[in-house]
Amino acid sequence: MNIIIYLIAAAIVGWVASEIMKDRASLLINIIVGVVGAFLAGYFLSPIFKVGTINDAVNIPTMLVTLLGAVIVIAIVHLLRRRV
């Protein structure tokens, strides 16, 4: 059951991040961006902000840190697309 909640939360975070960055992507891409953003946030941002990861609990602080990670992932993808 946790994987379903994780994917739903990742899809929501990915969708919100794509709306913030004005990136129109499919639901699958939003889920991937959310998952990668959650990983990035858990590995790099959670220790900085001293907030748990989305794996610990799904609450407002963890969702915001995950959202920040997803926005960073989208920004990196945009930078890479411009170079190619």
PDB file with one MODEL, atoms N, CA, C and O in Angstrom:
MODEL        1
ATOM      1  N   MET A   1       0.818  -1.195   0.000  1.00  0.00           N
ATOM      2  CA  MET A   1       0.000   0.000   0.000  1.00  0.00           C
ATOM      3  C   MET A   1       0.860   1.258   0.000  1.00  0.00           C
ATOM      4  O   MET A   1       0.458   2.273  -0.569  1.00  0.00           O
ATOM      5  N   ASN A   2       2.034   1.215   0.624  1.00  0.00           N
ATOM      6  CA  ASN A   2       2.900   2.386   0.679  1.00  0.00           C
ATOM      7  C   ASN A   2       3.356   2.813  -0.705  1.00  0.00           C
ATOM      8  O   ASN A   2       3.489   4.010  -0.960  1.00  0.00           O
ATOM      9  N   ILE A   3       3.599   1.873  -1.603  1.00  0.00           N
ATOM     10  CA  ILE A   3       4.066   2.235  -2.938  1.00  0.00           C
ATOM     11  C   ILE A   3       2.985   2.989  -3.699  1.00  0.00           C
ATOM     12  O   ILE A   3       3.301   3.886  -4.480  1.00  0.00           O
ATOM     13  N   ILE A   4       1.720   2.649  -3.490  1.00  0.00           N
ATOM     14  CA  ILE A   4       0.627   3.357  -4.155  1.00  0.00           C
ATOM     15  C   ILE A   4       0.525   4.792  -3.639  1.00  0.00           C
ATOM     16  O   ILE A   4       0.358   5.727  -4.422  1.00  0.00           O
ATOM     17  N   ILE A   5       0.626   4.960  -2.337  1.00  0.00           N
ATOM     18  CA  ILE A   5       0.598   6.299  -1.748  1.00  0.00           C
ATOM     19  C   ILE A   5       1.792   7.107  -2.229  1.00  0.00           C
ATOM     20  O   ILE A   5       1.662   8.290  -2.543  1.00  0.00           O
ATOM     21  N   TYR A   6       2.951   6.471  -2.286  1.00  0.00           N
ATOM     22  CA  TYR A   6       4.165   7.133  -2.754  1.00  0.00           C
ATOM     23  C   TYR A   6       4.007   7.594  -4.198  1.00  0.00           C
ATOM     24  O   TYR A   6       4.381   8.720  -4.524  1.00  0.00           O
ATOM     25  N   LEU A   7       3.462   6.751  -5.068  1.00  0.00           N
ATOM     26  CA  LEU A   7       3.282   7.124  -6.472  1.00  0.00           C
ATOM     27  C   LEU A   7       2.231   8.220  -6.639  1.00  0.00           C
ATOM     28  O   LEU A   7       2.384   9.101  -7.485  1.00  0.00           O
ATOM     29  N   ILE A   8       1.177   8.172  -5.847  1.00  0.00           N
ATOM     30  CA  ILE A   8       0.166   9.233  -5.916  1.00  0.00           C
ATOM     31  C   ILE A   8       0.763  10.555  -5.450  1.00  0.00           C
ATOM     32  O   ILE A   8       0.557  11.589  -6.085  1.00  0.00           O
ATOM     33  N   ALA A   9       1.494  10.527  -4.352  1.00  0.00           N
ATOM     34  CA  ALA A   9       2.131  11.745  -3.854  1.00  0.00           C
ATOM     35  C   ALA A   9       3.161  12.257  -4.864  1.00  0.00           C
ATOM     36  O   ALA A   9       3.265  13.464  -5.085  1.00  0.00           O
ATOM     37  N   ALA A  10       3.916  11.352  -5.471  1.00  0.00           N
ATOM     38  CA  ALA A  10       4.908  11.744  -6.471  1.00  0.00           C
ATOM     39  C   ALA A  10       4.245  12.346  -7.699  1.00  0.00           C
ATOM     40  O   ALA A  10       4.763  13.302  -8.276  1.00  0.00           O
ATOM     41  N   ALA A  11       3.108  11.799  -8.104  1.00  0.00           N
ATOM     42  CA  ALA A  11       2.385  12.345  -9.262  1.00  0.00           C
ATOM     43  C   ALA A  11       1.875  13.746  -8.960  1.00  0.00           C
ATOM     44  O   ALA A  11       1.957  14.632  -9.810  1.00  0.00           O
ATOM     45  N   ILE A  12       1.355  13.951  -7.767  1.00  0.00           N
ATOM     46  CA  ILE A  12       0.864  15.279  -7.390  1.00  0.00           C
ATOM     47  C   ILE A  12       2.009  16.276  -7.330  1.00  0.00           C
ATOM     48  O   ILE A  12       1.897  17.386  -7.851  1.00  0.00           O
ATOM     49  N   VAL A  13       3.103  15.888  -6.702  1.00  0.00           N
ATOM     50  CA  VAL A  13       4.267  16.774  -6.610  1.00  0.00           C
ATOM     51  C   VAL A  13       4.840  17.059  -7.992  1.00  0.00           C
ATOM     52  O   VAL A  13       5.191  18.201  -8.290  1.00  0.00           O
ATOM     53  N   GLY A  14       4.940  16.048  -8.831  1.00  0.00           N
ATOM     54  CA  GLY A  14       5.441  16.243 -10.191  1.00  0.00           C
ATOM     55  C   GLY A  14       4.553  17.159 -11.002  1.00  0.00           C
ATOM     56  O   GLY A  14       5.046  17.986 -11.768  1.00  0.00           O
ATOM     57  N   TRP A  15       3.233  17.019 -10.839  1.00  0.00           N
ATOM     58  CA  TRP A  15       2.297  17.881 -11.561  1.00  0.00           C
ATOM     59  C   TRP A  15       2.423  19.325 -11.092  1.00  0.00           C
ATOM     60  O   TRP A  15       2.468  20.240 -11.913  1.00  0.00           O
ATOM     61  N   VAL A  16       2.480  19.538  -9.776  1.00  0.00           N
ATOM     62  CA  VAL A  16       2.615  20.896  -9.245  1.00  0.00           C
ATOM     63  C   VAL A  16       3.942  21.506  -9.694  1.00  0.00           C
ATOM     64  O   VAL A  16       3.990  22.682 -10.056  1.00  0.00           O
ATOM     65  N   ALA A  17       5.008  20.727  -9.674  1.00  0.00           N
ATOM     66  CA  ALA A  17       6.306  21.233 -10.122  1.00  0.00           C
ATOM     67  C   ALA A  17       6.279  21.593 -11.599  1.00  0.00           C
ATOM     68  O   ALA A  17       6.866  22.598 -12.000  1.00  0.00           O
ATOM     69  N   SER A  18       5.609  20.790 -12.410  1.00  0.00           N
ATOM     70  CA  SER A  18       5.531  21.104 -13.840  1.00  0.00           C
ATOM     71  C   SER A  18       4.673  22.345 -14.078  1.00  0.00           C
ATOM     72  O   SER A  18       4.929  23.096 -15.020  1.00  0.00           O
ATOM     73  N   GLU A  19       3.667  22.569 -13.247  1.00  0.00           N
ATOM     74  CA  GLU A  19       2.872  23.796 -13.352  1.00  0.00           C
ATOM     75  C   GLU A  19       3.687  25.018 -12.938  1.00  0.00           C
ATOM     76  O   GLU A  19       3.581  26.076 -13.558  1.00  0.00           O
ATOM     77  N   ILE A  20       4.494  24.874 -11.898  1.00  0.00           N
ATOM     78  CA  ILE A  20       5.340  25.981 -11.448  1.00  0.00           C
ATOM     79  C   ILE A  20       6.362  26.344 -12.523  1.00  0.00           C
ATOM     80  O   ILE A  20       6.614  27.522 -12.779  1.00  0.00           O
ATOM     81  N   MET A  21       6.942  25.332 -13.144  1.00  0.00           N
ATOM     82  CA  MET A  21       7.987  25.560 -14.142  1.00  0.00           C
ATOM     83  C   MET A  21       7.433  25.739 -15.556  1.00  0.00           C
ATOM     84  O   MET A  21       8.203  25.842 -16.510  1.00  0.00           O
ATOM     85  N   LYS A  22       6.121  25.778 -15.699  1.00  0.00           N
ATOM     86  CA  LYS A  22       5.458  25.943 -17.007  1.00  0.00           C
ATOM     87  C   LYS A  22       5.891  24.872 -18.002  1.00  0.00           C
ATOM     88  O   LYS A  22       6.161  25.158 -19.168  1.00  0.00           O
ATOM     89  N   ASP A  23       5.950  23.642 -17.520  1.00  0.00           N
ATOM     90  CA  ASP A  23       6.352  22.507 -18.343  1.00  0.00           C
ATOM     91  C   ASP A  23       5.150  21.577 -18.483  1.00  0.00           C
ATOM     92  O   ASP A  23       4.685  21.004 -17.498  1.00  0.00           O
ATOM     93  N   ARG A  24       4.662  21.432 -19.681  1.00  0.00           N
ATOM     94  CA  ARG A  24       3.506  20.563 -19.929  1.00  0.00           C
ATOM     95  C   ARG A  24       4.007  19.159 -20.239  1.00  0.00           C
ATOM     96  O   ARG A  24       4.589  18.908 -21.294  1.00  0.00           O
ATOM     97  N   ALA A  25       3.771  18.266 -19.312  1.00  0.00           N
ATOM     98  CA  ALA A  25       4.245  16.898 -19.487  1.00  0.00           C
ATOM     99  C   ALA A  25       3.109  15.936 -19.176  1.00  0.00           C
ATOM    100  O   ALA A  25       2.087  16.318 -18.606  1.00  0.00           O
ATOM    101  N   SER A  26       3.307  14.682 -19.561  1.00  0.00           N
ATOM    102  CA  SER A  26       2.303  13.653 -19.313  1.00  0.00           C
ATOM    103  C   SER A  26       2.330  13.217 -17.848  1.00  0.00           C
ATOM    104  O   SER A  26       3.239  13.572 -17.098  1.00  0.00           O
ATOM    105  N   LEU A  27       1.332  12.453 -17.460  1.00  0.00           N
ATOM    106  CA  LEU A  27       1.250  11.970 -16.086  1.00  0.00           C
ATOM    107  C   LEU A  27       2.441  11.085 -15.744  1.00  0.00           C
ATOM    108  O   LEU A  27       2.969  11.162 -14.635  1.00  0.00           O
ATOM    109  N   LEU A  28       2.866  10.252 -16.677  1.00  0.00           N
ATOM    110  CA  LEU A  28       4.014   9.381 -16.434  1.00  0.00           C
ATOM    111  C   LEU A  28       5.282  10.199 -16.183  1.00  0.00           C
ATOM    112  O   LEU A  28       6.053   9.892 -15.274  1.00  0.00           O
ATOM    113  N   ILE A  29       5.490  11.222 -16.976  1.00  0.00           N
ATOM    114  CA  ILE A  29       6.656  12.087 -16.782  1.00  0.00           C
ATOM    115  C   ILE A  29       6.547  12.802 -15.440  1.00  0.00           C
ATOM    116  O   ILE A  29       7.550  12.961 -14.745  1.00  0.00           O
ATOM    117  N   ASN A  30       5.349  13.233 -15.067  1.00  0.00           N
ATOM    118  CA  ASN A  30       5.163  13.878 -13.769  1.00  0.00           C
ATOM    119  C   ASN A  30       5.498  12.933 -12.620  1.00  0.00           C
ATOM    120  O   ASN A  30       6.104  13.347 -11.632  1.00  0.00           O
ATOM    121  N   ILE A  31       5.105  11.660 -12.744  1.00  0.00           N
ATOM    122  CA  ILE A  31       5.434  10.685 -11.704  1.00  0.00           C
ATOM    123  C   ILE A  31       6.943  10.480 -11.633  1.00  0.00           C
ATOM    124  O   ILE A  31       7.513  10.416 -10.544  1.00  0.00           O
ATOM    125  N   ILE A  32       7.583  10.379 -12.783  1.00  0.00           N
ATOM    126  CA  ILE A  32       9.040  10.187 -12.804  1.00  0.00           C
ATOM    127  C   ILE A  32       9.740  11.389 -12.185  1.00  0.00           C
ATOM    128  O   ILE A  32      10.667  11.232 -11.390  1.00  0.00           O
ATOM    129  N   VAL A  33       9.296  12.592 -12.552  1.00  0.00           N
ATOM    130  CA  VAL A  33       9.894  13.802 -11.984  1.00  0.00           C
ATOM    131  C   VAL A  33       9.655  13.849 -10.483  1.00  0.00           C
ATOM    132  O   VAL A  33      10.549  14.239  -9.731  1.00  0.00           O
ATOM    133  N   GLY A  34       8.474  13.463 -10.033  1.00  0.00           N
ATOM    134  CA  GLY A  34       8.187  13.436  -8.604  1.00  0.00           C
ATOM    135  C   GLY A  34       9.049  12.444  -7.849  1.00  0.00           C
ATOM    136  O   GLY A  34       9.535  12.744  -6.758  1.00  0.00           O
ATOM    137  N   VAL A  35       9.241  11.266  -8.421  1.00  0.00           N
ATOM    138  CA  VAL A  35      10.067  10.240  -7.770  1.00  0.00           C
ATOM    139  C   VAL A  35      11.530  10.674  -7.727  1.00  0.00           C
ATOM    140  O   VAL A  35      12.189  10.556  -6.695  1.00  0.00           O
ATOM    141  N   VAL A  36      12.028  11.173  -8.850  1.00  0.00           N
ATOM    142  CA  VAL A  36      13.419  11.636  -8.881  1.00  0.00           C
ATOM    143  C   VAL A  36      13.591  12.842  -7.949  1.00  0.00           C
ATOM    144  O   VAL A  36      14.601  12.962  -7.256  1.00  0.00           O
ATOM    145  N   GLY A  37      12.601  13.725  -7.943  1.00  0.00           N
ATOM    146  CA  GLY A  37      12.642  14.864  -7.026  1.00  0.00           C
ATOM    147  C   GLY A  37      12.617  14.432  -5.572  1.00  0.00           C
ATOM    148  O   GLY A  37      13.297  15.022  -4.733  1.00  0.00           O
ATOM    149  N   ALA A  38      11.836  13.406  -5.271  1.00  0.00           N
ATOM    150  CA  ALA A  38      11.796  12.883  -3.902  1.00  0.00           C
ATOM    151  C   ALA A  38      13.136  12.287  -3.511  1.00  0.00           C
ATOM    152  O   ALA A  38      13.601  12.470  -2.386  1.00  0.00           O
ATOM    153  N   PHE A  39      13.759  11.572  -4.444  1.00  0.00           N
ATOM    154  CA  PHE A  39      15.074  11.000  -4.162  1.00  0.00           C
ATOM    155  C   PHE A  39      16.097  12.109  -3.942  1.00  0.00           C
ATOM    156  O   PHE A  39      16.867  12.071  -2.982  1.00  0.00           O
ATOM    157  N   LEU A  40      16.100  13.093  -4.831  1.00  0.00           N
ATOM    158  CA  LEU A  40      17.023  14.205  -4.714  1.00  0.00           C
ATOM    159  C   LEU A  40      16.800  14.956  -3.405  1.00  0.00           C
ATOM    160  O   LEU A  40      17.752  15.292  -2.701  1.00  0.00           O
ATOM    161  N   ALA A  41      15.542  15.213  -3.089  1.00  0.00           N
ATOM    162  CA  ALA A  41      15.220  15.916  -1.855  1.00  0.00           C
ATOM    163  C   ALA A  41      15.626  15.106  -0.625  1.00  0.00           C
ATOM    164  O   ALA A  41      16.159  15.660   0.337  1.00  0.00           O
ATOM    165  N   GLY A  42      15.375  13.803  -0.655  1.00  0.00           N
ATOM    166  CA  GLY A  42      15.737  12.969   0.477  1.00  0.00           C
ATOM    167  C   GLY A  42      17.237  12.871   0.681  1.00  0.00           C
ATOM    168  O   GLY A  42      17.716  12.784   1.812  1.00  0.00           O
ATOM    169  N   TYR A  43      17.964  12.885  -0.400  1.00  0.00           N
ATOM    170  CA  TYR A  43      19.412  12.708  -0.305  1.00  0.00           C
ATOM    171  C   TYR A  43      20.132  14.018   0.010  1.00  0.00           C
ATOM    172  O   TYR A  43      21.061  14.037   0.818  1.00  0.00           O
ATOM    173  N   PHE A  44      19.708  15.111  -0.623  1.00  0.00           N
ATOM    174  CA  PHE A  44      20.439  16.365  -0.477  1.00  0.00           C
ATOM    175  C   PHE A  44      19.715  17.404   0.380  1.00  0.00           C
ATOM    176  O   PHE A  44      20.352  18.063   1.202  1.00  0.00           O
ATOM    177  N   LEU A  45      18.415  17.566   0.211  1.00  0.00           N
ATOM    178  CA  LEU A  45      17.708  18.674   0.836  1.00  0.00           C
ATOM    179  C   LEU A  45      17.205  18.379   2.242  1.00  0.00           C
ATOM    180  O   LEU A  45      17.169  19.277   3.083  1.00  0.00           O
ATOM    181  N   SER A  46      16.819  17.147   2.508  1.00  0.00           N
ATOM    182  CA  SER A  46      16.308  16.816   3.843  1.00  0.00           C
ATOM    183  C   SER A  46      17.328  17.067   4.951  1.00  0.00           C
ATOM    184  O   SER A  46      16.954  17.601   5.995  1.00  0.00           O
ATOM    185  N   PRO A  47      18.597  16.706   4.772  1.00  0.00           N
ATOM    186  CA  PRO A  47      19.559  17.031   5.830  1.00  0.00           C
ATOM    187  C   PRO A  47      19.765  18.538   6.010  1.00  0.00           C
ATOM    188  O   PRO A  47      20.025  19.002   7.121  1.00  0.00           O
ATOM    189  N   ILE A  48      19.650  19.295   4.926  1.00  0.00           N
ATOM    190  CA  ILE A  48      19.829  20.743   5.026  1.00  0.00           C
ATOM    191  C   ILE A  48      18.682  21.382   5.800  1.00  0.00           C
ATOM    192  O   ILE A  48      18.907  22.202   6.691  1.00  0.00           O
ATOM    193  N   PHE A  49      17.455  21.006   5.458  1.00  0.00           N
ATOM    194  CA  PHE A  49      16.275  21.588   6.097  1.00  0.00           C
ATOM    195  C   PHE A  49      15.832  20.838   7.343  1.00  0.00           C
ATOM    196  O   PHE A  49      14.909  21.271   8.035  1.00  0.00           O
ATOM    197  N   LYS A  50      16.483  19.718   7.634  1.00  0.00           N
ATOM    198  CA  LYS A  50      16.157  18.876   8.785  1.00  0.00           C
ATOM    199  C   LYS A  50      14.683  18.460   8.799  1.00  0.00           C
ATOM    200  O   LYS A  50      13.988  18.545   9.812  1.00  0.00           O
ATOM    201  N   VAL A  51      14.246  18.009   7.625  1.00  0.00           N
ATOM    202  CA  VAL A  51      12.876  17.526   7.433  1.00  0.00           C
ATOM    203  C   VAL A  51      12.983  16.097   6.935  1.00  0.00           C
ATOM    204  O   VAL A  51      13.897  15.767   6.180  1.00  0.00           O
ATOM    205  N   GLY A  52      12.065  15.254   7.350  1.00  0.00           N
ATOM    206  CA  GLY A  52      12.070  13.877   6.880  1.00  0.00           C
ATOM    207  C   GLY A  52      11.754  13.792   5.401  1.00  0.00           C
ATOM    208  O   GLY A  52      11.436  14.795   4.763  1.00  0.00           O
ATOM    209  N   THR A  53      11.841  12.612   4.874  1.00  0.00           N
ATOM    210  CA  THR A  53      11.537  12.416   3.463  1.00  0.00           C
ATOM    211  C   THR A  53      10.095  11.967   3.303  1.00  0.00           C
ATOM    212  O   THR A  53       9.399  11.696   4.281  1.00  0.00           O
ATOM    213  N   ILE A  54       9.662  11.895   2.059  1.00  0.00           N
ATOM    214  CA  ILE A  54       8.302  11.444   1.766  1.00  0.00           C
ATOM    215  C   ILE A  54       8.139   9.966   2.136  1.00  0.00           C
ATOM    216  O   ILE A  54       7.017   9.486   2.299  1.00  0.00           O
ATOM    217  N   ASN A  55       9.252   9.249   2.268  1.00  0.00           N
ATOM    218  CA  ASN A  55       9.198   7.854   2.708  1.00  0.00           C
ATOM    219  C   ASN A  55       8.841   7.751   4.184  1.00  0.00           C
ATOM    220  O   ASN A  55       8.245   6.764   4.614  1.00  0.00           O
ATOM    221  N   ASP A  56       9.206   8.769   4.962  1.00  0.00           N
ATOM    222  CA  ASP A  56       8.901   8.754   6.387  1.00  0.00           C
ATOM    223  C   ASP A  56       7.424   9.027   6.640  1.00  0.00           C
ATOM    224  O   ASP A  56       6.748   8.270   7.337  1.00  0.00           O
ATOM    225  N   ALA A  57       6.940  10.120   6.063  1.00  0.00           N
ATOM    226  CA  ALA A  57       5.538  10.505   6.251  1.00  0.00           C
ATOM    227  C   ALA A  57       5.146  11.441   5.120  1.00  0.00           C
ATOM    228  O   ALA A  57       5.978  12.169   4.578  1.00  0.00           O
ATOM    229  N   VAL A  58       3.888  11.411   4.781  1.00  0.00           N
ATOM    230  CA  VAL A  58       3.378  12.336   3.770  1.00  0.00           C
ATOM    231  C   VAL A  58       2.678  13.464   4.520  1.00  0.00           C
ATOM    232  O   VAL A  58       1.518  13.343   4.915  1.00  0.00           O
ATOM    233  N   ASN A  59       3.406  14.561   4.705  1.00  0.00           N
ATOM    234  CA  ASN A  59       2.844  15.742   5.350  1.00  0.00           C
ATOM    235  C   ASN A  59       3.352  16.987   4.618  1.00  0.00           C
ATOM    236  O   ASN A  59       4.096  16.872   3.644  1.00  0.00           O
ATOM    237  N   ILE A  60       2.964  18.142   5.070  1.00  0.00           N
ATOM    238  CA  ILE A  60       3.264  19.383   4.360  1.00  0.00           C
ATOM    239  C   ILE A  60       4.775  19.633   4.233  1.00  0.00           C
ATOM    240  O   ILE A  60       5.233  19.915   3.125  1.00  0.00           O
ATOM    241  N   PRO A  61       5.571  19.545   5.304  1.00  0.00           N
ATOM    242  CA  PRO A  61       7.004  19.815   5.135  1.00  0.00           C
ATOM    243  C   PRO A  61       7.705  18.837   4.175  1.00  0.00           C
ATOM    244  O   PRO A  61       8.546  19.250   3.377  1.00  0.00           O
ATOM    245  N   THR A  62       7.364  17.565   4.252  1.00  0.00           N
ATOM    246  CA  THR A  62       8.012  16.614   3.349  1.00  0.00           C
ATOM    247  C   THR A  62       7.572  16.830   1.907  1.00  0.00           C
ATOM    248  O   THR A  62       8.366  16.664   0.981  1.00  0.00           O
ATOM    249  N   MET A  63       6.313  17.199   1.716  1.00  0.00           N
ATOM    250  CA  MET A  63       5.834  17.475   0.359  1.00  0.00           C
ATOM    251  C   MET A  63       6.498  18.725  -0.210  1.00  0.00           C
ATOM    252  O   MET A  63       6.800  18.772  -1.403  1.00  0.00           O
ATOM    253  N   LEU A  64       6.729  19.734   0.622  1.00  0.00           N
ATOM    254  CA  LEU A  64       7.386  20.949   0.134  1.00  0.00           C
ATOM    255  C   LEU A  64       8.840  20.691  -0.235  1.00  0.00           C
ATOM    256  O   LEU A  64       9.328  21.211  -1.239  1.00  0.00           O
ATOM    257  N   VAL A  65       9.530  19.896   0.565  1.00  0.00           N
ATOM    258  CA  VAL A  65      10.916  19.557   0.235  1.00  0.00           C
ATOM    259  C   VAL A  65      10.956  18.712  -1.026  1.00  0.00           C
ATOM    260  O   VAL A  65      11.831  18.908  -1.869  1.00  0.00           O
ATOM    261  N   THR A  66      10.034  17.783  -1.172  1.00  0.00           N
ATOM    262  CA  THR A  66       9.951  16.967  -2.383  1.00  0.00           C
ATOM    263  C   THR A  66       9.619  17.834  -3.589  1.00  0.00           C
ATOM    264  O   THR A  66      10.163  17.625  -4.674  1.00  0.00           O
ATOM    265  N   LEU A  67       8.728  18.805  -3.407  1.00  0.00           N
ATOM    266  CA  LEU A  67       8.392  19.734  -4.488  1.00  0.00           C
ATOM    267  C   LEU A  67       9.620  20.534  -4.911  1.00  0.00           C
ATOM    268  O   LEU A  67       9.851  20.734  -6.104  1.00  0.00           O
ATOM    269  N   LEU A  68      10.393  20.984  -3.955  1.00  0.00           N
ATOM    270  CA  LEU A  68      11.626  21.705  -4.285  1.00  0.00           C
ATOM    271  C   LEU A  68      12.584  20.819  -5.069  1.00  0.00           C
ATOM    272  O   LEU A  68      13.218  21.274  -6.021  1.00  0.00           O
ATOM    273  N   GLY A  69      12.688  19.564  -4.673  1.00  0.00           N
ATOM    274  CA  GLY A  69      13.530  18.623  -5.421  1.00  0.00           C
ATOM    275  C   GLY A  69      13.028  18.404  -6.836  1.00  0.00           C
ATOM    276  O   GLY A  69      13.826  18.319  -7.769  1.00  0.00           O
ATOM    277  N   ALA A  70      11.710  18.311  -7.009  1.00  0.00           N
ATOM    278  CA  ALA A  70      11.138  18.120  -8.347  1.00  0.00           C
ATOM    279  C   ALA A  70      11.345  19.351  -9.219  1.00  0.00           C
ATOM    280  O   ALA A  70      11.614  19.222 -10.414  1.00  0.00           O
ATOM    281  N   VAL A  71      11.224  20.538  -8.641  1.00  0.00           N
ATOM    282  CA  VAL A  71      11.466  21.768  -9.399  1.00  0.00           C
ATOM    283  C   VAL A  71      12.922  21.825  -9.842  1.00  0.00           C
ATOM    284  O   VAL A  71      13.214  22.239 -10.964  1.00  0.00           O
ATOM    285  N   ILE A  72      13.829  21.417  -8.976  1.00  0.00           N
ATOM    286  CA  ILE A  72      15.250  21.377  -9.342  1.00  0.00           C
ATOM    287  C   ILE A  72      15.480  20.391 -10.484  1.00  0.00           C
ATOM    288  O   ILE A  72      16.239  20.686 -11.408  1.00  0.00           O
ATOM    289  N   VAL A  73      14.841  19.234 -10.436  1.00  0.00           N
ATOM    290  CA  VAL A  73      14.979  18.249 -11.512  1.00  0.00           C
ATOM    291  C   VAL A  73      14.473  18.823 -12.836  1.00  0.00           C
ATOM    292  O   VAL A  73      15.124  18.657 -13.867  1.00  0.00           O
ATOM    293  N   ILE A  74      13.328  19.491 -12.820  1.00  0.00           N
ATOM    294  CA  ILE A  74      12.797  20.085 -14.047  1.00  0.00           C
ATOM    295  C   ILE A  74      13.739  21.171 -14.567  1.00  0.00           C
ATOM    296  O   ILE A  74      13.959  21.273 -15.774  1.00  0.00           O
ATOM    297  N   ALA A  75      14.292  21.978 -13.670  1.00  0.00           N
ATOM    298  CA  ALA A  75      15.233  23.019 -14.087  1.00  0.00           C
ATOM    299  C   ALA A  75      16.477  22.406 -14.731  1.00  0.00           C
ATOM    300  O   ALA A  75      16.979  22.929 -15.726  1.00  0.00           O
ATOM    301  N   ILE A  76      16.972  21.312 -14.177  1.00  0.00           N
ATOM    302  CA  ILE A  76      18.140  20.630 -14.758  1.00  0.00           C
ATOM    303  C   ILE A  76      17.796  20.084 -16.137  1.00  0.00           C
ATOM    304  O   ILE A  76      18.601  20.187 -17.064  1.00  0.00           O
ATOM    305  N   VAL A  77      16.605  19.502 -16.281  1.00  0.00           N
ATOM    306  CA  VAL A  77      16.191  18.975 -17.584  1.00  0.00           C
ATOM    307  C   VAL A  77      16.079  20.101 -18.607  1.00  0.00           C
ATOM    308  O   VAL A  77      16.472  19.933 -19.761  1.00  0.00           O
ATOM    309  N   HIS A  78      15.546  21.250 -18.188  1.00  0.00           N
ATOM    310  CA  HIS A  78      15.449  22.391 -19.101  1.00  0.00           C
ATOM    311  C   HIS A  78      16.838  22.865 -19.541  1.00  0.00           C
ATOM    312  O   HIS A  78      17.045  23.202 -20.707  1.00  0.00           O
ATOM    313  N   LEU A  79      17.778  22.887 -18.605  1.00  0.00           N
ATOM    314  CA  LEU A  79      19.142  23.294 -18.958  1.00  0.00           C
ATOM    315  C   LEU A  79      19.780  22.315 -19.934  1.00  0.00           C
ATOM    316  O   LEU A  79      20.472  22.723 -20.867  1.00  0.00           O
ATOM    317  N   LEU A  80      19.547  21.032 -19.721  1.00  0.00           N
ATOM    318  CA  LEU A  80      20.121  20.018 -20.615  1.00  0.00           C
ATOM    319  C   LEU A  80      19.482  20.057 -21.996  1.00  0.00           C
ATOM    320  O   LEU A  80      20.161  19.821 -22.995  1.00  0.00           O
ATOM    321  N   ARG A  81      18.193  20.349 -22.067  1.00  0.00           N
ATOM    322  CA  ARG A  81      17.524  20.427 -23.369  1.00  0.00           C
ATOM    323  C   ARG A  81      18.057  21.605 -24.185  1.00  0.00           C
ATOM    324  O   ARG A  81      18.167  21.500 -25.406  1.00  0.00           O
ATOM    325  N   ARG A  82      18.382  22.699 -23.549  1.00  0.00           N
ATOM    326  CA  ARG A  82      18.905  23.873 -24.261  1.00  0.00           C
ATOM    327  C   ARG A  82      20.279  23.615 -24.849  1.00  0.00           C
ATOM    328  O   ARG A  82      20.619  24.155 -25.902  1.00  0.00           O
ATOM    329  N   ARG A  83      21.066  22.798 -24.181  1.00  0.00           N
ATOM    330  CA  ARG A  83      22.422  22.522 -24.654  1.00  0.00           C
ATOM    331  C   ARG A  83      22.442  21.578 -25.846  1.00  0.00           C
ATOM    332  O   ARG A  83      23.361  21.625 -26.663  1.00  0.00           O
ATOM    333  N   VAL A  84      21.435  20.723 -25.949  1.00  0.00           N
ATOM    334  CA  VAL A  84      21.425  19.739 -27.029  1.00  0.00           C
ATOM    335  C   VAL A  84      20.811  20.295 -28.277  1.00  0.00           C
ATOM    336  O   VAL A  84      20.723  19.596 -29.286  1.00  0.00           O
TER     337      VAL A  84
ENDMDL
END
